[in-house]
Amino acid sequence: MEEPAKPSQANSSSNLITYGISICGLGGILWLFHMTYTAINMVIAGKGLETYRTFWLVQFNWYGFLAFIMACAIAIAICIWLRWHEHIQWKSLQKKHGRRKRTPN
């Protein structure tokens, strides 16, 4: 039978996974900024309708990419606004009725 992992070993593998996910996320964000910068430069240079192939070999142009980025930014802004609005409503409800204590089942 295997012995259970020591807490220090489990913690170090968990840290390694966390660092790996963080580095991959940072790389993705940097790639997105690079692609957006490239798209803006291509549109300014008058080459916005030139097509390029994505990773999946789909033809796309720079105007379409910028439209996609704007749609994502608008969707994220709407989500943040809805979350803020829900938070304000929740605070108002707690202020009006007080906090309710949880009862054990």
C-alpha positions as a Markdown table, in Angstrom:
| # | Residue | x | y | z |
|---|---|---|---|---|
| 1 | Met | 0.0 | 0.0 | 0.0 |
| 2 | Glu | 1.1 | 3.5 | -0.7 |
| 3 | Glu | 1.7 | 5.9 | 2.1 |
| 4 | Pro | -0.3 | 9.1 | 2.1 |
| 5 | Ala | 1.5 | 12.1 | 0.7 |
| 6 | Lys | 3.2 | 14.4 | 3.1 |
| 7 | Pro | 1.6 | 17.8 | 3.4 |
| 8 | Ser | 4.7 | 19.5 | 2.1 |
| 9 | Gln | 4.8 | 17.3 | -1.0 |
| 10 | Ala | 1.1 | 17.9 | -1.8 |
| 11 | Asn | 1.6 | 21.7 | -1.3 |
| 12 | Ser | 4.6 | 21.9 | -3.6 |
| 13 | Ser | 2.7 | 20.1 | -6.5 |
| 14 | Ser | -0.2 | 22.4 | -5.9 |
| 15 | Asn | 2.1 | 25.4 | -6.1 |
| 16 | Leu | 3.6 | 24.1 | -9.3 |
| 17 | Ile | 0.1 | 23.8 | -10.9 |
| 18 | Thr | -0.8 | 27.3 | -9.7 |
| 19 | Tyr | 2.4 | 28.7 | -11.2 |
| 20 | Gly | 1.8 | 26.8 | -14.5 |
| 21 | Ile | -1.7 | 28.1 | -14.8 |
| 22 | Ser | -0.6 | 31.6 | -14.0 |
| 23 | Ile | 2.2 | 31.6 | -16.6 |
| 24 | Cys | -0.2 | 30.2 | -19.2 |
| 25 | Gly | -2.8 | 32.8 | -18.4 |
| 26 | Leu | -0.2 | 35.6 | -18.6 |
| 27 | Gly | 1.0 | 34.3 | -21.9 |
| 28 | Gly | -2.5 | 34.3 | -23.3 |
| 29 | Ile | -3.2 | 37.8 | -22.2 |
| 30 | Leu | 0.1 | 39.0 | -23.7 |
| 31 | Trp | -0.7 | 37.2 | -26.9 |
| 32 | Leu | -4.1 | 38.9 | -27.0 |
| 33 | Phe | -2.5 | 42.4 | -26.5 |
| 34 | His | 0.0 | 41.6 | -29.3 |
| 35 | Met | -2.7 | 40.5 | -31.7 |
| 36 | Thr | -4.8 | 43.6 | -30.9 |
| 37 | Tyr | -1.7 | 45.8 | -31.4 |
| 38 | Thr | -1.0 | 44.1 | -34.7 |
| 39 | Ala | -4.6 | 44.5 | -35.9 |
| 40 | Ile | -4.7 | 48.2 | -35.0 |
| 41 | Asn | -1.4 | 48.7 | -36.9 |
| 42 | Met | -2.7 | 46.8 | -40.0 |
| 43 | Val | -6.0 | 48.8 | -40.0 |
| 44 | Ile | -4.0 | 52.1 | -39.7 |
| 45 | Ala | -1.7 | 51.0 | -42.6 |
| 46 | Gly | -4.8 | 50.3 | -44.8 |
| 47 | Lys | -4.4 | 46.6 | -44.7 |
| 48 | Gly | -7.5 | 45.8 | -42.6 |
| 49 | Leu | -9.2 | 43.6 | -45.2 |
| 50 | Glu | -6.2 | 41.4 | -45.7 |
| 51 | Thr | -6.9 | 37.9 | -44.6 |
| 52 | Tyr | -4.9 | 35.7 | -42.4 |
| 53 | Arg | -5.4 | 32.1 | -41.3 |
| 54 | Thr | -6.1 | 31.3 | -37.7 |
| 55 | Phe | -4.7 | 28.3 | -35.8 |
| 56 | Trp | -7.6 | 26.2 | -37.2 |
| 57 | Leu | -7.0 | 27.4 | -40.8 |
| 58 | Val | -10.0 | 29.7 | -40.9 |
| 59 | Gln | -9.6 | 32.8 | -43.0 |
| 60 | Phe | -10.2 | 36.0 | -41.0 |
| 61 | Asn | -9.4 | 39.7 | -41.5 |
| 62 | Trp | -8.2 | 42.4 | -39.1 |
| 63 | Tyr | -11.5 | 44.3 | -39.0 |
| 64 | Gly | -13.3 | 41.1 | -38.0 |
| 65 | Phe | -10.7 | 40.5 | -35.2 |
| 66 | Leu | -11.2 | 44.1 | -33.9 |
| 67 | Ala | -15.0 | 43.6 | -34.0 |
| 68 | Phe | -14.6 | 40.4 | -32.0 |
| 69 | Ile | -12.4 | 42.1 | -29.4 |
| 70 | Met | -15.0 | 45.0 | -29.1 |
| 71 | Ala | -17.9 | 42.5 | -28.7 |
| 72 | Cys | -16.0 | 40.6 | -26.0 |
| 73 | Ala | -15.2 | 43.9 | -24.2 |
| 74 | Ile | -18.8 | 45.0 | -24.3 |
| 75 | Ala | -20.0 | 41.6 | -23.0 |
| 76 | Ile | -17.5 | 41.7 | -20.1 |
| 77 | Ala | -18.6 | 45.3 | -19.3 |
| 78 | Ile | -22.2 | 44.3 | -19.3 |
| 79 | Cys | -21.4 | 41.3 | -17.0 |
| 80 | Ile | -19.5 | 43.5 | -14.6 |
| 81 | Trp | -22.4 | 46.0 | -14.5 |
| 82 | Leu | -24.9 | 43.3 | -13.8 |
| 83 | Arg | -22.8 | 41.9 | -11.0 |
| 84 | Trp | -22.4 | 45.3 | -9.5 |
| 85 | His | -26.2 | 45.9 | -9.8 |
| 86 | Glu | -26.9 | 42.6 | -8.1 |
| 87 | His | -24.4 | 43.4 | -5.3 |
| 88 | Ile | -26.1 | 46.8 | -4.7 |
| 89 | Gln | -29.6 | 45.1 | -4.6 |
| 90 | Trp | -28.2 | 42.4 | -2.2 |
| 91 | Lys | -26.8 | 45.1 | 0.2 |
| 92 | Ser | -30.1 | 47.0 | 0.1 |
| 93 | Leu | -32.0 | 43.8 | 0.9 |
| 94 | Gln | -29.7 | 43.0 | 3.8 |
| 95 | Lys | -30.0 | 46.6 | 5.1 |
| 96 | Lys | -33.8 | 46.4 | 4.9 |
| 97 | His | -34.3 | 43.0 | 6.5 |
| 98 | Gly | -31.0 | 42.4 | 8.3 |
| 99 | Arg | -28.8 | 39.4 | 8.0 |
| 100 | Arg | -30.4 | 36.0 | 8.4 |
| 101 | Lys | -28.6 | 33.4 | 10.5 |
| 102 | Arg | -28.2 | 30.0 | 8.9 |
| 103 | Thr | -29.9 | 27.1 | 10.7 |
| 104 | Pro | -28.2 | 23.7 | 10.6 |
| 105 | Asn | -30.2 | 21.0 | 8.7 |
